[in-house]
């Protein structure tokens, strides 16, 4: 069973169309996985590049704000 960090690691290793395939898998993972699980996983991401990928995936509502808040923490803004 994959988790958010596994998908993000895979995304960083890919090139071209491979990145788009993983982004689609990430989008589906976010849709299918319970909200609290994704929210907790976001809090364990400390790479700004990964957080930007998540914004590109199309996080919605509270998940979008959780990603932005995590990015602010990582960049030392909070």
VEXMARGU-497351 format. One record per atom (N, C-alpha, C, O): z negated, y negated, x; residue number from 0. Coordinates in steps of 0.1 Angstrom, whole numbers, plus 2048, in hexadecimal, padded with zeros to 3 digits. Last residue first. Layout:
+-----+-------+------+-----+
:  up : north : east :   i :
+-----+-------+------+-----+
:   Z :     Y :    X : NUM :
...
+-----+-------+------+-----+
! end
This chain:
+-----+-------+------+-----+
:  up : north : east :   i :
+-----+-------+------+-----+
: 79C :   6CD :  83F :  77 :
: 790 :   6CE :  836 :  77 :
: 784 :   6D2 :  83E :  77 :
: 779 :   6D4 :  838 :  77 :
: 7AE :   6CD :  852 :  76 :
: 7AE :   6C1 :  84A :  76 :
: 7A2 :   6C1 :  840 :  76 :
: 79E :   6B7 :  83A :  76 :
: 7B5 :   6E2 :  863 :  75 :
: 7A9 :   6DA :  866 :  75 :
: 7A8 :   6CD :  85E :  75 :
: 7A1 :   6C4 :  862 :  75 :
: 7C8 :   6F4 :  85D :  74 :
: 7CC :   6E8 :  865 :  74 :
: 7C1 :   6DE :  868 :  74 :
: 7C3 :   6D4 :  86E :  74 :
: 7B9 :   705 :  84E :  73 :
: 7BF :   70A :  85A :  73 :
: 7C2 :   6FE :  863 :  73 :
: 7C0 :   6FF :  86F :  73 :
: 7B4 :   6F5 :  837 :  72 :
: 7A9 :   6FB :  83F :  72 :
: 7AE :   6FF :  84D :  72 :
: 7A8 :   6FB :  857 :  72 :
: 7CE :   6F1 :  82E :  71 :
: 7C6 :   6E6 :  832 :  71 :
: 7BA :   6EA :  83A :  71 :
: 7B7 :   6E3 :  844 :  71 :
: 7D5 :   70B :  827 :  70 :
: 7DC :   704 :  832 :  70 :
: 7D5 :   6F8 :  837 :  70 :
: 7D4 :   6F5 :  843 :  70 :
: 7C3 :   710 :  812 :  69 :
: 7C2 :   718 :  81F :  69 :
: 7C9 :   711 :  82A :  69 :
: 7C4 :   711 :  835 :  69 :
: 7CE :   6FE :  800 :  68 :
: 7C0 :   6FC :  805 :  68 :
: 7BE :   704 :  812 :  68 :
: 7B7 :   6FF :  81B :  68 :
: 7E7 :   70A :  7FC :  67 :
: 7E6 :   6FC :  801 :  67 :
: 7D8 :   6F9 :  807 :  67 :
: 7D7 :   6F3 :  811 :  67 :
: 7DE :   722 :  7F0 :  66 :
: 7E6 :   722 :  7FD :  66 :
: 7E5 :   714 :  803 :  66 :
: 7E4 :   713 :  810 :  66 :
: 7D2 :   719 :  7D9 :  65 :
: 7CA :   720 :  7E3 :  65 :
: 7D1 :   721 :  7F0 :  65 :
: 7CB :   720 :  7FB :  65 :
: 7E7 :   70D :  7CC :  64 :
: 7DC :   704 :  7D1 :  64 :
: 7D4 :   70C :  7DB :  64 :
: 7CE :   705 :  7E4 :  64 :
: 7F5 :   724 :  7C6 :  63 :
: 7FC :   71A :  7CE :  63 :
: 7F1 :   711 :  7D4 :  63 :
: 7F1 :   70E :  7E0 :  63 :
: 7E3 :   731 :  7B6 :  62 :
: 7E7 :   737 :  7C3 :  62 :
: 7ED :   72D :  7CC :  62 :
: 7EB :   72D :  7D8 :  62 :
: 7E2 :   722 :  79F :  61 :
: 7D7 :   722 :  7A7 :  61 :
: 7DA :   728 :  7B5 :  61 :
: 7D3 :   724 :  7BF :  61 :
: 805 :   71E :  79C :  60 :
: 7F8 :   71A :  797 :  60 :
: 7ED :   71B :  7A2 :  60 :
: 7EE :   714 :  7AC :  60 :
: 817 :   734 :  7B2 :  59 :
: 816 :   72C :  7A6 :  59 :
: 807 :   729 :  7A3 :  59 :
: 7FE :   731 :  7A6 :  59 :
: 82C :   738 :  7CE :  58 :
: 81F :   73A :  7C8 :  58 :
: 81D :   730 :  7BC :  58 :
: 822 :   724 :  7BD :  58 :
: 845 :   73D :  7DA :  57 :
: 844 :   737 :  7CC :  57 :
: 836 :   73A :  7C6 :  57 :
: 836 :   73E :  7BA :  57 :
: 84C :   741 :  7F3 :  56 :
: 84D :   74C :  7EA :  56 :
: 84C :   747 :  7DC :  56 :
: 852 :   74E :  7D3 :  56 :
: 845 :   729 :  800 :  55 :
: 853 :   72C :  7FD :  55 :
: 855 :   737 :  7F4 :  55 :
: 860 :   738 :  7ED :  55 :
: 82A :   72E :  803 :  54 :
: 82E :   723 :  7FA :  54 :
: 83D :   725 :  7F6 :  54 :
: 841 :   722 :  7EB :  54 :
: 82C :   743 :  815 :  53 :
: 826 :   745 :  808 :  53 :
: 82A :   73A :  7FE :  53 :
: 82D :   73D :  7F2 :  53 :
: 835 :   735 :  82B :  52 :
: 83E :   740 :  825 :  52 :
: 839 :   742 :  817 :  52 :
: 841 :   744 :  80E :  52 :
: 81F :   726 :  831 :  51 :
: 82C :   71F :  82D :  51 :
: 835 :   729 :  826 :  51 :
: 83C :   726 :  81D :  51 :
: 80E :   739 :  83A :  50 :
: 80B :   732 :  82E :  50 :
: 817 :   72B :  828 :  50 :
: 819 :   729 :  81C :  50 :
: 81B :   741 :  851 :  49 :
: 819 :   74B :  846 :  49 :
: 816 :   744 :  839 :  49 :
: 81B :   747 :  82E :  49 :
: 818 :   72A :  860 :  48 :
: 825 :   72F :  85D :  48 :
: 824 :   739 :  851 :  48 :
: 82D :   738 :  848 :  48 :
: 7FC :   728 :  864 :  47 :
: 803 :   71E :  85B :  47 :
: 811 :   723 :  857 :  47 :
: 815 :   721 :  84C :  47 :
: 7E6 :   742 :  863 :  46 :
: 7F2 :   73E :  869 :  46 :
: 7FA :   735 :  860 :  46 :
: 7FD :   739 :  855 :  46 :
: 7D2 :   74F :  856 :  45 :
: 7CE :   743 :  85F :  45 :
: 7DA :   73E :  866 :  45 :
: 7D8 :   736 :  870 :  45 :
: 7C6 :   75E :  839 :  44 :
: 7D3 :   75B :  841 :  44 :
: 7D0 :   74E :  849 :  44 :
: 7CC :   744 :  843 :  44 :
: 7B2 :   764 :  828 :  43 :
: 7B2 :   76B :  835 :  43 :
: 7BE :   768 :  83D :  43 :
: 7C1 :   76F :  847 :  43 :
: 7B8 :   759 :  810 :  42 :
: 7AD :   753 :  817 :  42 :
: 7AB :   759 :  825 :  42 :
: 7A4 :   754 :  82D :  42 :
: 7CB :   76A :  806 :  41 :
: 7CF :   75D :  80A :  41 :
: 7C4 :   756 :  813 :  41 :
: 7C7 :   750 :  81D :  41 :
: 7BB :   77F :  7FC :  40 :
: 7C4 :   781 :  808 :  40 :
: 7C8 :   774 :  80E :  40 :
: 7C9 :   772 :  81A :  40 :
: 7AF :   773 :  7E6 :  39 :
: 7A7 :   777 :  7F1 :  39 :
: 7AF :   779 :  7FE :  39 :
: 7AB :   775 :  809 :  39 :
: 7C6 :   770 :  7D6 :  38 :
: 7BE :   764 :  7DA :  38 :
: 7B5 :   767 :  7E6 :  38 :
: 7B4 :   75F :  7EF :  38 :
: 7CE :   78A :  7D2 :  37 :
: 7D6 :   781 :  7D9 :  37 :
: 7CF :   775 :  7DE :  37 :
: 7D0 :   771 :  7EA :  37 :
: 7B7 :   792 :  7C2 :  36 :
: 7BB :   799 :  7CF :  36 :
: 7C3 :   790 :  7D8 :  36 :
: 7C1 :   78F :  7E4 :  36 :
: 7B7 :   782 :  7AB :  35 :
: 7AC :   781 :  7B5 :  35 :
: 7AF :   788 :  7C3 :  35 :
: 7AB :   783 :  7CD :  35 :
: 7D1 :   78A :  79F :  34 :
: 7CF :   77D :  7A5 :  34 :
: 7C3 :   77C :  7AF :  34 :
: 7C5 :   777 :  7B9 :  34 :
: 7E0 :   7AA :  7A7 :  33 :
: 7D6 :   7A1 :  79F :  33 :
: 7D3 :   794 :  7A7 :  33 :
: 7D2 :   794 :  7B3 :  33 :
: 803 :   7AB :  7AD :  32 :
: 7F5 :   7AD :  7B2 :  32 :
: 7EC :   7A4 :  7AA :  32 :
: 7EF :   799 :  7A7 :  32 :
: 81C :   7A4 :  7A4 :  31 :
: 816 :   7B1 :  7A0 :  31 :
: 808 :   7B3 :  7A3 :  31 :
: 801 :   7BB :  79D :  31 :
: 822 :   78B :  7B0 :  30 :
: 823 :   78D :  7A1 :  30 :
: 81B :   799 :  79D :  30 :
: 814 :   798 :  793 :  30 :
: 820 :   791 :  7CB :  29 :
: 817 :   786 :  7C5 :  29 :
: 817 :   787 :  7B6 :  29 :
: 80C :   785 :  7AF :  29 :
: 834 :   7A4 :  7CE :  28 :
: 826 :   7A7 :  7D0 :  28 :
: 81C :   79D :  7CA :  28 :
: 813 :   7A1 :  7C4 :  28 :
: 84B :   794 :  7C9 :  27 :
: 847 :   79F :  7BF :  27 :
: 838 :   7A3 :  7C1 :  27 :
: 832 :   7A6 :  7B7 :  27 :
: 84A :   783 :  7DF :  26 :
: 849 :   77E :  7D2 :  26 :
: 845 :   788 :  7C8 :  26 :
: 83D :   785 :  7BF :  26 :
: 84C :   797 :  7F4 :  25 :
: 840 :   78E :  7F3 :  25 :
: 83F :   789 :  7E4 :  25 :
: 834 :   789 :  7DF :  25 :
: 866 :   79F :  7EE :  24 :
: 85B :   7A9 :  7ED :  24 :
: 84E :   7A1 :  7EC :  24 :
: 845 :   7A6 :  7E4 :  24 :
: 874 :   787 :  7F4 :  23 :
: 874 :   78D :  7E7 :  23 :
: 869 :   797 :  7E4 :  23 :
: 863 :   797 :  7DA :  23 :
: 86E :   786 :  80F :  22 :
: 869 :   77B :  806 :  22 :
: 869 :   780 :  7F8 :  22 :
: 860 :   77D :  7F0 :  22 :
: 87C :   79C :  819 :  21 :
: 86D :   79C :  819 :  21 :
: 867 :   791 :  810 :  21 :
: 85D :   794 :  80A :  21 :
: 896 :   792 :  814 :  20 :
: 891 :   79F :  80E :  20 :
: 882 :   79F :  80E :  20 :
: 87C :   7A2 :  803 :  20 :
: 896 :   77C :  825 :  19 :
: 898 :   77A :  816 :  19 :
: 893 :   787 :  80F :  19 :
: 88D :   785 :  804 :  19 :
: 895 :   788 :  83E :  18 :
: 88A :   77F :  839 :  18 :
: 88A :   77D :  82A :  18 :
: 880 :   77C :  824 :  18 :
: 8AD :   796 :  83E :  17 :
: 8A1 :   79D :  83E :  17 :
: 895 :   795 :  83A :  17 :
: 88C :   79A :  833 :  17 :
: 8C0 :   782 :  842 :  16 :
: 8BE :   788 :  834 :  16 :
: 8B2 :   790 :  833 :  16 :
: 8AC :   791 :  828 :  16 :
: 8B0 :   775 :  85E :  15 :
: 8BB :   774 :  854 :  15 :
: 8B7 :   77A :  847 :  15 :
: 8AD :   776 :  841 :  15 :
: 897 :   78C :  86B :  14 :
: 8A1 :   781 :  86D :  14 :
: 8AB :   781 :  861 :  14 :
: 8AD :   78B :  85B :  14 :
: 874 :   795 :  86E :  13 :
: 882 :   796 :  869 :  13 :
: 88A :   78A :  86C :  13 :
: 885 :   77F :  870 :  13 :
: 85A :   790 :  875 :  12 :
: 862 :   799 :  87E :  12 :
: 871 :   799 :  87A :  12 :
: 879 :   79D :  882 :  12 :
: 84F :   782 :  861 :  11 :
: 850 :   77B :  86E :  11 :
: 859 :   783 :  877 :  11 :
: 85F :   77E :  880 :  11 :
: 84E :   795 :  84C :  10 :
: 857 :   78A :  84B :  10 :
: 859 :   783 :  858 :  10 :
: 864 :   77F :  85B :  10 :
: 83A :   7A6 :  855 :   9 :
: 847 :   7AB :  855 :   9 :
: 851 :   7A0 :  854 :   9 :
: 85C :   7A0 :  85A :   9 :
: 824 :   795 :  852 :   8 :
: 827 :   79A :  85F :   8 :
: 836 :   79F :  860 :   8 :
: 83D :   79C :  869 :   8 :
: 825 :   793 :  836 :   7 :
: 827 :   787 :  83E :   7 :
: 82A :   78B :  84D :   7 :
: 833 :   784 :  853 :   7 :
: 81F :   7AD :  82E :   6 :
: 82C :   7A7 :  82A :   6 :
: 82F :   79B :  833 :   6 :
: 83A :   799 :  838 :   6 :
: 805 :   7AF :  838 :   5 :
: 80F :   7B8 :  83D :   5 :
: 81D :   7B2 :  83A :   5 :
: 826 :   7B3 :  842 :   5 :
: 7F8 :   79C :  829 :   4 :
: 7F9 :   79A :  837 :   4 :
: 804 :   7A3 :  83D :   4 :
: 80B :   79F :  847 :   4 :
: 7F9 :   7A7 :  80F :   3 :
: 7FF :   79A :  812 :   3 :
: 802 :   798 :  821 :   3 :
: 80C :   794 :  825 :   3 :
: 7FE :   7CA :  812 :   2 :
: 7F7 :   7BF :  80D :   2 :
: 7FE :   7B2 :  812 :   2 :
: 808 :   7B3 :  819 :   2 :
: 809 :   7EB :  806 :   1 :
: 80A :   7DE :  80E :   1 :
: 801 :   7D4 :  809 :   1 :
: 7FD :   7D3 :  7FD :   1 :
: 800 :   80C :  808 :   0 :
: 800 :   800 :  800 :   0 :
: 800 :   7F4 :  809 :   0 :
: 7F8 :   7F2 :  812 :   0 :
+-----+-------+------+-----+
! end
